Amino acid sequence: MKLSDIRREYIQGGLRRKDLMPNPFIQFEHWLQQAIDANISDPTAMTVATVDSDGQPFQRIVLLKGSGEDGFLFYTNLGSRKAQHIEHNNRVSLHFPWHMLERQVHITGRAQKLSAIENFKYFSSRPKESQLAAIASHQSSRISARGVLEGKFLELKQKFAKGEIPVPSFWGGYRVIPDSFEFWQGGEHRLHDRFLYTQSGGHWEIDRLAP
């Protein structure tokens, strides 16, 4: 079968203006909870898109670790490629692909570093192995073999076998403060439903977009 022949109909129902919450944060939480209740694999997985100093876009999948009207949280190595991009240009976009529900959410906004206290709280809540991995991996740097990474992990595991693991200075989180939200629901015959929320004068305006 040719790739161009692969297609399916979206039949799980449409999205109408009357179905939307006036507040996009509440609308997002509603859809996120439905994704969780549907037992979707990795419902908090999101694509984070950044742009480097040459204008080259990059995307990668990370996990959402907090959301609310103050923004959307994720954590990373502060020396990673994405962090370097954000240092140069803090405009980012987030994308949640909930294929099983025939839904997508796209968010644009600005990324801001979290405080040391916020970083400590989350780092301390992680499993010990995840804490060790954060220290062992200098994310995005070149390594000669996987064994180098595994050796560093085992070295750290022995070092901190009986003690608390300190938050590394090169690890932390970002809060993405949204400027826009787009909620997409698949529709029959490719007549998908798309609604865009944008801020205007202190409130959110909602516009329907053609598919």
N, C-alpha and C positions, 0 to 999 in steps of 0.2 A: 504493500500500500504506500502511495506517495504521501509525503507530509501534508501536501496541499489538500488531500482528501480526508484528513482527520478532522472531524468536527462533531459537535453534539448540540442538542437544543438545551436551552436553560429553561427549566419548567417549574422551578420552586416558588414562583410567584413574583409579582412586581413590587415596586416601591412607589408610594404616592405621597404627595405633599402632606396630606393629613396624617400620615403615619409618622412623620418626623417630629422629634422634640425641638423646641426653639433653641435649646442650648446644645451645641455639637459635642461638648464633653459628655453630657448625659446620654446623647444618642450613641456615642462611641461605647460608653460603659454598658449600655443596653445590648448592643451587638456583640461586644466582647463576652458578656455573660452568656449569651445565646451560643456563641462559639464554644465556650467552656462546657456548657450543658450538653452540647451535641457530641462531646468527646472527640473533638477535632484534635489531631496530633499537633502538638506545639501551638496552641491557640495564641500564645503571646509572642510567637516568632514574627519579626518584622524586618523588612529590608531598610537599611539606612544608606541613603545616597549622599555622597559628598563630591566636591570638585577640587582638584589639585591646582597648584599655582599656574599650570599651563592651560587650565580650562578643561582638563580631561575628567569626565565623570567616573566615579567608582561606586559600586554597590556591594553590600555584604549583609548577611542575615545575623541579627543579634536578638536577644530576648528582652522584651519589655519588662521592667522591674518595678514599675510604679506609674500610676496615672491619676490625674485629677485636674482641676481647673488651673493649677500652677504649672502643668506641663507633663511631659512623658519622659520617664527615666530609663537610662541604660548605662552599663558600666563597661570599662575597657582598660587596656594598657594606654597610659597617657603618652607613650612614645610610639604608638601604633600609627599606621598610615592614616586611618580615619581621624585620629586625634591631630596629626600634623595638618591634615586638610582643614579641620575645624579651626585650628589656630590661625590659619591663613584666611579662611572664609567660613564663618559660622552659619551660613545659610545651608540648611539640610532639608531632605524630605524623607518621610517614613511611609512604608507601604505594608499593609496587612492583607495577605492573600488567603482568604477563607474560602477555598475552592469548593469544599463540601457543601457549603451553604450558598454557593454561587454569589459570593459577596467579596468586595474589596473596599478598603478604606485607604485613602491617600491623604497625607498631612504634610504641609510645608510649614517651615518655621525657622527659628534661630536656636542654636545650641549654646548653652551656658554651662560652665563647670559647676559641679556640686561642691558644697563646703566640705572641709575635712571631717566635720562631725557626721555629716550625711554619709560620706564614704566609709567612715569607721563603723557606723551602725550596720550598714549593709554587709561590709566585709566580714564583720564578726558573726553575722547570721549564716554565712555560707558554710557548707561542709568543709572539714579540714583539708580534704584532698583538693577541693577547688581553690582554697586559699594558697596551698602549696603550688598548684599549677600556675596561679597568677604570678607568683614570684619566679618560678622556673622558666617561664616563657617570656622572652623579650619579643612581644608580638610584632610580626611583619619583618623581623630581621632574618637574614639568611643563615641557615645552619647546614652543616655538612651531612648530617644523618639524624634519623629519629632517635638513635641511641644516645646522642648528645643530650637531647631533651629529657629522655627517660633517666639518664644518669644523674642529671641535675635534680630531677624530681626526687629520686631515691636519696640523694645526698641531703636534701632539705628535710625529707621525711624523718631521717635519722636525727638531724640537728634539732628539730622541734618535736621530737617524740613525746616529751613530757612538759613542754612549755607552750605558752600562747604564741601565736604567729602574729607578728606586727604587720600593720598595713604598709605595704611597700609605697615609697614616695612616688613611684611611676605608675600607680594604679588609682583609678577613680571613676567618677561618673559624670554624666551630662544630663541636663534637663532641656528638652526641646519645647520651646514656647511657641505654640501654633499661631500661624497667620491665616491658614485656610484648612478646611477639611473637605474632602469629597467622599461621598458614600455612593457606592456602585452596587446595583443589584442586577443580576443577569435576567434577561427577558427573552421570550420566544421570538424567533425570526430575527435575532440580533437587535431587537428593539429594546436595548437595555435601559435601565433607569439610573440616572446620575443626578445627584444634587450637590451643589457647591455652597459651602458656608464661608463667607468672608466678613471680616470686621468692618463696620462703618459707623462712625460716631458713637462708639462705646457699646454697640449692639451687633448681633450677627444677622447678616442678610442671607437669605437662601434663594438660590437660583437653580432652575432645572437646566441641565446641559443636554444637548443632543448626543446620542450615542455614537 
